[in-house]
Amino acid sequence: MPNQGIFETEKPVACLTVAIATLDRPHELRRCLNALLAGEVLPAEIIVVDQSQEDATRIAVEECKLKWERVNSSPKTSVVYLRQRARGVSASRNLAFSRARFSVVAVTDDDCVVDQSWICVINQVFNGPGSPIAMGGRILPLGEATSDSYAVASRTSQIPMEFSRKVAPWVAGSGGNFAVARDWCQRVGNYDERLGPGSPGRAAEDMDFIYKLLRAGATIQYNPNAIVFHERQTQSRRLETCSSYGFGIGSFCGKWLGNGDFYALRILGKWSLWHAKRLLSAMVRHENSEVPQRVLALKGTVLGLVYGFRKLRSGS
């Protein structure tokens, strides 16, 4: 488990930016920032893009920054707070990328806690021989399991891999644990602000972005040593995300199908078949909590597919 609160001076600093989009989660964001600043290697820049209406998040960032500066008389890590009116995680990430001072930008979410070695691993990968254009890593559940909590967005493989062709994008990476060369973000047209939480597309902005990188010829590395811990969800929250993420995947696939990329049909088939198998297994085993999750995911996928094909196909 990562150390979430011990700040030390004279740590090595990596010349990269960490981008965090946040909305009304001051407690979770404070935890996220504390973990970053307690790492073995520090990022030279942290950019927090806040879409909250109230000031609680801004205050949390200022308190964390003040605490950091008290420990370090000459801090080498700058914590930048940006307020944004535009809605959606994609808009926040695009703003962070446009303001980043460094050529590599690492992305995590406000409800995540990075491992102490996260920045160190990313820095080594991008400064090593044959460095990739982008990289992802493991996503493990945060904290101890309880009877009413569920692990989400987990990526647990300990086998290093590299991708340089069209694959199902969730195989190559996901938004809460991802780093990319900043110029490639601009090259592929940034994050699609019609996708992702807070947008009509609801989710899958990370899948769309990763897919655009792969289509453009980028090499994406999966490094299991880059670890992020993701907050567990309650049953009700889990049901919400199943529906919204299914809608997002459908929107993403509908968008690319509408633009004439029929590999998206293969991606859609893999996604739908996986959930259909899980649904049948849950029905046979009478797993009453699992059945509604798969139904909502599949229903959301169909609705999102229609939306994406009709509304998103004009752009990439």
Helices and strands as residue ranges (DSSP letters): E 13-22, H 26-37, E 42-50, H 56-71, E 78-83, H 89-99, E 104-109, E 112-114, H 118-126, E 134-142, E 161-163, H 169-172, E 178-181, H 182-187, H 205-215, E 220-231, H 235-258, H 263-285, H 290-311
